[in-house]
């Protein structure tokens, strides 16, 4: 299963439109947002995805309006940590990587986070900690989202 990973979109609507295009072209089956969507108008753009979106709230998210928009659109947003099991892989999702100290367990294969706007791809045996990094910036070529192949835990960066 190929999943898209995105974080810290911070209302950059032009970039979110491009992110949706990238994920739709990449044929991901699900997308995980690791927080800081910020406003409902940004979440509505993610409604153009060809697959379901699930995510966690970040420290800059307007929870009330975001939660209402998510409910209207059938998008799942949760307080972290979010624990998932997809394609036989156990996944934990948080916004702030410091939360991994309490949330990460030996049985997790995948740990996803955002918050830092810095790319992280840390592998250890049969697990990965992944943050594709900055995607809300305004400098072309420095923005990125990730595609993670759950079967092999191969991480790919899609830059724009």
N, C-alpha and C positions, 0 to 999 in steps of 0.2 A: 504494500500500500504506500502510495506517495502522498505525503502531506505537505502543505505549505505552512511556513512559520513566518510570522510578522510581528513586529513590536513597535511601539512608540511612534505611531503615525501622526499624532499631535495635530490633527486637523489640516494637514497638507493635502487638500483635496485633489490637486493635480497629481501628486505622487500616489495617492490611494487609487485613483482611476488607472494609473499605469500598473500598480501592483495587482489590481483585479485582472487586467489584461495579461500580465505575466503568468499569474496562477492559472487562468483559464487556458492559456496556450500550453502551459506545462502539463496540463491534464491531472492536476492534483485531485485527490478524492475527498479531502477535507482540509480546512485551514484552521490553524490555531493562532489566535492573537494573544500575545503575552502582556497586554495592557498598555495604557495611555492612548486609547482611541480618542478620548477627550470629550467630544460632543456627538450628539445624535446624528447630525448631518453627515459626519464622516462614516458612521455605522451604516447609514442608508446607502452610501456608495458601495459598501461591501455586499449589499443585497444583489449586486450584479454578478457575484461569483456563481460559477456553474456547480458549486458544491456547498455543503454545509460549513458554517463557521461556528467555532466555539472559542471561548477565551476567558481571561481573568481581568478583573479591574486593576488599573494602575493607580498610582498616587495622584495623577492629574485628571482622572475621569470624573465627569459629572454623573454620578451614579443614578440619580433619579431619572433624568431625561434619557440616559443611555439604557437603563433597565426597561423603561417604557418602550423605547424604540426596538430593543432586542425582543421583547415579548411580542410586539406587533409583527415582527419579521421572522419569528421562529428561530432566533439566534440565541444560543446559550451563553450567558455571561455569569461568572461566578466570582466570589471572593476566593482568593488563593489560600492554600494550595488546591489545585484541581488535580484529581487523580483520574486517569483514563486507562482503559485497556483496549487497544486496537491492534488487530492483526497479530495477536499473541504477544504484544509488547506492552509493558507497564510504563506509563508516562506520568510524570508530575510536571505541572505548569505553575509557575509563580511569576510575579512581576519583578520584584527586587531579588537579585541573586542571594542576598543575605538570608532570605527566607528558606533557602535550600538547606541550611544547617539543621533546621527542624523538620523539614518536609521530605528530604531525600532519604530513601531507604535502600538497602542492598538489593531488594527485588526490583527496583526501577531500572529499566533499560535506557530510558530517555528522560532527561531533565531539561526543560525549556524555561528561559527567562528573558527579560528585557531590561529596561530601566537605565542601563549604563550607556546605551547607544554604541557599545563597543562589541565587535565581533568576537565570539567565543566558540571554538570547536575543540572540546577536550574529550579525548577518547580514553577509556580504560577497559580493557578486555571486551566484554559484551555490553558496553554502555557508552552513552555520549551525553555531554552537557553542551547545549547549543543555544546560541543567540546570534542571529544573522547580522545584528548591528544596526547601524543608522539607516533609516528609510524615510525620515521626515525632513532631511536636509534639503538644501536648495542647490547643491553643487552636483551637476550631472556627472554620473560615473562613480560617485562616492556613496550612493544609496544602494541598499541591498535588502533582499528578502531571501528566505531559505526554502529549499525543497529537501525533505528528508525521506529517504526510502527506508521504511520501517523494517523490511526483511533483512537488509544488509547493514542498516544504520549508516548508509552513505549520505553525507550532507553535501548539497550543492548550493552555491550562492548565485542568485540572479541579480546582477547589478544593473543599474540604470542611472 
